[in-house]
Amino acid sequence: MSRPKPISGLPYKIRVYVNGQVLIPANVVRSLGIEWARYASIVIRHGEKLIELRRVLLLRTRNTASRQFTIPRGIRVLLGIRPLDEVEIIQIRPLNDNEVGEEFRVVNDG
């Protein structure tokens, strides 16, 4: 049985969980130096569409550096993102707690 290719940077492809969450592996979080970040601006690709999610809450577990974020339900419905679909994370930019803005925008509607 083959082992999956290790993920160490961006971009990378990952599946959307049933609850709409996406995992950012610990080695990616450490390589980007965003362990401290609570919010981020994230650019993802689903099919031909580029979507920028702004002010995304990065959820963390107690004992690891990995993070998860939720793609809002309205965006999933609007763009047809379903559980177990594959998305590609293009960019993650950490935000300070005081940075605010729009929730999302479609960058390229393929």
N, C-alpha and C positions, 0 to 999 in steps of 0.2 A: 504494500500500500504506500503510495507516494505522500510525502508531506507537503502541505501548502507552502508556496513561496513566501519567505518572510517579507513583511511590509516595513519599510524604514523611512519613507518620505512620501511626499505628494507628487503627482496625483496617484490615487489608488482607488480601486473598485471594491465595493462592499455591498452586501445585501441589506435591504430595509427589513427590520424586524416586524413581526405581526402587529405590534403596538405603535408602529410608525417611527421607532427610534433607529438611529444609526450609531455604530460603534466606531470610536477613534482609538485604535490600539495604543497600548502604553509606549511602545517603541517609537511611534509617530509623535505622540505627545512630548516625549522626552527630546526627540531630535529637533522638534520645532521650539522647544523651550517654553511651552505654554502650560506647565503644571500649575502655575499660579492663577491662570485666567478663569474667571467665572462666566464671562460672556464673550462671544466671538461673532465675527461676521464670516460666514462660510459660503463659498461658491461650490455648487454641485452641478453635475451634468446628468440628466436623465434622457436617454435617447439623444436627440439633437438639441434639446433645450438646455440652456445654461440658466441656472437660478441662483440668485444671491439672497441668502437668508441673513437678515440683519438682526443683531442683538439676540442671538441664540443662547439660551442657558446651557452651559456645559455641565451635565450631571456627572458626579464622581462617586466611586465606591470608596469604602474605608481603607482598603489595603493595597490599592494599585494606582498607577498613574493613568490608566485608561479613562476615557471620557465617553459619554453618550450624549446625543442631542436628539430632540424630537422634531421631525418635519411637521409643521402645523397641519391639522386635518384639512382645513380649507385649501391649502396649497396642494396637498396630496390629491384631493378630489378634483380641483381645477386642472391639474397637470397630469392626472391619471397615474400617479405613483401608487402602486399596490404593494401589499406585503410580499416579501421575497423577491421584489424587483431589484435589479442591480443599479446602483448609482455610483458615479465617480466623483470623489471629492477632489476638487481642483485647488482650492485655496482656503486656508484658515487664518484669519487675522484676529488676534485677541483684542478685546475692547476694555477700556477702563469702565468701572461701574457707572460713571456719570455720562458716558456717551449714549445718546439716544438717537433714534431715527425710525424710518419706515420698517415694517416687519419683513418685507421681501420685495424683490422685483425680478421680472424675467429679463435676463440680459440678452439672450438670443433665442428667438422662438422658432428656430430651425425650419 
